[in-house]
Amino acid sequence: MPEHNTQAERLISHLRERVGGALNDAAVCVTGGAGFIGGHLCDALVSLGARVTIIDDLSNSDTRHIGTLIDRAPERVRFVQGSILDPKALDEAMDGASRVFHLAALGSVPKSVEQPERTWLVNATGTMRVLQAAQRAGAGRLIYSASSSAYGNNPALPKRETMAPEPESPYAAAKFAGESLCRSWAKCYGIDTISLRYFNIFGTRQAADSAYAAVIPAFIKRWVDGQAPTIFGDGEQTRDFTHVSNAVLANLLAGASDTALDGTVVNIGAGVRTSVNELASKIQSRLGIEGLNPEHAPERVGEVRDSVADISQARELIGYEPITNLEDGLATTVDWYKQALREEREGAA
Ligand SMILES: NC(=O)c1ccc[n+]([C@@H]2O[C@H](COP(=O)([O-])OP(=O)(O)OC[C@H]3O[C@@H](n4cnc5c(N)ncnc54)[C@H](O)[C@@H]3O)[C@@H](O)[C@H]2O)c1
């Protein structure tokens, strides 16, 4: 389902103001570009005039969104269906690319607890293969989607990049290994890299139907289906829920920057702490639902208690400043899902 046009246009004009023309006609490769954040990033890259090649094995996505991108700009969007573990597919995807946005990964903490080896292979070894391929292609810069899960349960708040990492799950460990690889490639092989440590990204088109779905689409889906959502633990755990436009902006700023980024790690969040209970009540009121209050289930293994970003380093290095706050981001996201889920139900009936 398309997002409301004027809203998407407003966002793009905002991004254009912030990023300028640096990506116009640039050849870029996006790993994981069929996924949630990658799809939004590709939208913006295409709107800013870049030539985009997406590599994705579709293990957690499909070609629906890529299809709309190709329809929009057939001469500037290319899709390579393949794994980041396959050097040949990577070479094909990165041919001529000046910048690589590396988002492909297995994204779920609970799944990583079930499948630690697969998680390591894709998220750590896969990142090394992406770096090697970027080097072979002569790409000048790689922008890595890292994760705030690297901080683990260290109680200090807000999270600052100078804090010692304490990964608590195979997912966090492998994503953190990816950052170290990116840094070491910047130091040893002359490819400029940056790791963007995202804090709970949400927005339209995030998977709502798997057992591992992120909390916002999972809550919305339950309520739209007339069921109470489940909160794991007491709901007083806090997160820095960050609208996807902010993650897109960070990628674009990093891609456009003319400063050496040198393997640096920066937090990408909204900088605001919200409990899961508060989040649930905001969604419930936006949906206009009375009753069906969330049910509580035991806390999940490997989950962190509290998290919020200090974003001053990203501000300083790449000029990052969030463009969408939680309220505005939630409003568009909730409305989009409500309509998309209803249309899906009507289509199935
Ligand atoms: N969503 C968040 O809140 C969040 C938070 C922190 C970090 N991140 C990171 O951001 C990135 C994007 O996350 P997302 O939420 O868009 O997830 P997503 O699952 O929607 O997107 C990831 C994409 O990678 C693809 N993929 C997986 N394994 C692959 C492989 N071996 N080869 C090629 N493609 C492969 C999937 O098919 C999918 O399209 C990931 O690196 C994730 O670790 C996300």
The ligand as a Gaussian input file, in Angstrom:
#p B3LYP/6-31G(d) Opt

LIG

0 1
 N       14.847000      -2.501000      12.805000
 C       15.584000      -2.104000      13.840000
 O       15.048000      -1.617000      14.823000
 C       17.087000      -2.236000      13.833000
 C       17.790000      -1.862000      14.998000
 C       19.180000      -1.980000      15.006000
 C       19.837000      -2.429000      13.869000
 N       19.132000      -2.800000      12.763000
 C       19.879000      -3.285000      11.606000
 O       19.389000      -2.643000      10.436000
 C       19.482000      -3.522000       9.325000
 C       18.151000      -3.592000       8.594000
 O       17.166000      -4.077000       9.488000
 P       15.622000      -4.211000       9.107000
 O       14.855000      -3.941000      10.341000
 O       15.350000      -3.440000       7.890000
 O       15.514000      -5.771000       8.830000
 P       14.868000      -6.580000       7.596000
 O       14.894000      -8.009000       7.984000
 O       13.586000      -5.975000       7.188000
 O       15.929000      -6.320000       6.428000
 C       17.093000      -7.100000       6.279000
 C       17.144000      -7.590000       4.849000
 O       18.334000      -8.391000       4.703000
 C       18.011000      -9.510000       3.904000
 N       18.972000     -10.583000       4.174000
 C       19.067000     -11.373000       5.275000
 N       20.077000     -12.249000       5.123000
 C       20.646000     -11.990000       3.915000
 C       21.723000     -12.549000       3.189000
 N       22.425000     -13.583000       3.671000
 N       22.025000     -12.043000       1.988000
 C       21.306000     -11.004000       1.445000
 N       20.266000     -10.451000       2.087000
 C       19.948000     -10.922000       3.313000
 C       16.572000      -9.877000       4.280000
 O       15.928000     -10.626000       3.266000
 C       15.961000      -8.494000       4.457000
 O       15.396000      -8.025000       3.248000
 C       19.994000      -4.845000       9.870000
 O       21.390000      -4.881000       9.665000
 C       19.682000      -4.785000      11.352000
 O       20.583000      -5.555000      12.111000
 C       17.763000      -2.729000      12.726000

